[in-house]
């Protein structure tokens, strides 16, 4: 039986335009054989969660470089839960302090990638943790 | 032959050496490498065409650069305090960062601003905030550089209005509005309106300042963000110049003479990792620009030829791991800036891999520039790397490569077309990927990231954290301002702005009237959003 490729939606929320990292992650995951939807910058939480549900993604990857993650991530989690989409894994990366990681995990973030993380680590993480197999 | 024999017994660390941007670097440079470079027509003398050695005849022997630290965060009160602190510490120019809601034309109480108020810069909603920021700072005695683009007309209008209240006439105002909207579309992402009305607004500033603020630098055409988005040194230079060409053409089509406004444009470039490449880039930029102004635009005034620059540490070269190491990287940024002959220099702070700079880190960074300026002997002679076989050869090579990139853009019908077609974004993405791969494979060593890594690093305690209460505080203040202003005057001013848009007039005068009525950034930009709509980028998917 042919299994579905792991699918991830990569996006940025709010007003931050720093998209270099998000684009690199999207590109490298696509190269690694994942099904990647890259949404780009300046999206609202309902927009992103909506698309994630509609596209039946396995992961939602969010990139933060302007210090707004501690405000926006809890709202994402709430939105996801309210819409009964708790099976979507939330992955967060960007300029995040190490000391904030436990708090983000407690909110329900599945994995946090700190500055300097090699792209290959992100690929490996997703491949190892996916229920569905990448092609 | 003898040399070859000797080299065979002396293997090198790598098969090939390149600059950060991938330009091949030879083992050794000799006078043979300068055979294509003519001293007078390519290098010349400082203050003389083609300005490779510097835009002024005496450079740092006459006057040191302006130490311009990018600051501004949190509330207007916080920023006022930081500005006064920096001015007391000997800084001569202010550089202002605005938060994202302000940069995107939203007020602090807009739902989309949640979490972004006061984060990456100061929150400005109404003229009241601008009055607070410059409280006790006479605007005829400082120069202020504002990193503002899409709503540049609004923030400049506020600055003019604050000055007026201080009794300072517009002609005495010195400073810069970044006002470089094209690089927002290709790199920084802080655009609001579609390209055509965006260009109109940018040109309104140029035209208005030409007539009313003779000392104002109307645009800082910026390569820095293009580099930070992933471009290499050559692309950074070429795309910056391509943007400049597009603006100059737009201003000319408004009937301005190139010599009337070209001298009020300033430029900014990033300082990356490769010292010689960066110095060569700075030297090449002056040469190439002067030739463009002379040959393409037939500028006659020598001031139009000057590529006056502000350099900034590329934040992407700073590393979150072992963050104190960044002080060394920042010292190199300052060194390459000085050797590159910039008119203003920004150095980042060591904690910026994690957060906005703390006061202490920001002071260290300022002191770094002062130590290099005063203790090192770097400023005793002009352009000290000139004549280096390597640096001269690399300068010519970067100029040659950037010129060929400009030819490609011309072939595509100019920069607006090249942006719209996705060519520019694609080129940047290609370089961004190349550099990232070099880091991932270890071909490019970054200390603390892919080599010399230390385990179990803990966060430093002193990172600046913005108080989460700021959203509410700023919104409350805004509510008070709105309650206390004359709402019919606001409505009238906004209406006049709308009419000026319909008549395609310069929007600076009605915008100045609007800010004086305490109409907010969100209200003023709202009028323009209604008229022009918003831009959505779909170039990468």
Interface residues (C-beta under 8 A of the other chain):
Chain A: X14 X15 X16 X17 X18 X19 X20 X23 X24 X27 X28 X38 X40 X41 X42 X44 X66 X67 X68 X70 X71 X72 X95 X97 X98 X99 X114 X115 X116 X118 X119 X120
Chain B: X100 X101 X103 X104 X106 X112 X113 X114 X115 X116 X119 X120 X184 X188 X189 X190 X228 X229 X230 X316 X319 X320 X321 X353 X354 X355 X356 X429 X432 X433 X436 X439 X440 X446 X448 X449 X450 X457 X458 X459 X463 X466 X468 X537 X538 X540 X541
